[in-house]
Amino acid sequence: MIVTDSGGVQKESHFFKKPCIVLRNETEWIELVNNGTAKLVGADSVCIRSEFNYFMDSHLNLEYPGFYGNGKTAEFILNEILLMFEKE
């Protein structure tokens, strides 16, 4: 689990398939909140504890869809560049 107020770390939590408690009242990564893998809690200690316990539930089965691709973009781009050189 990740607890952060960083927008970049919120997104990284998704790549690493870790639930995220966001210590902010809003986020630029609303798709993570809508997906249920990130929870906005602000600085409210009761909310932080509640969402921590929610994520610690052993029966929780979170899904991390490929919102941001499959992680193979660099490989794809390199292969396209190599193909371009082969054609010359």
Secondary structure, 3 states (H helix, E strand, C coil): CEEECCHHHHHHHHHCCCCEEECCCCCCCHHHHHHCCEEECCCCHHHHHHHHHHHHCCCCCCCCCCCCCCCCHHHHHHHHHHHHHHHC
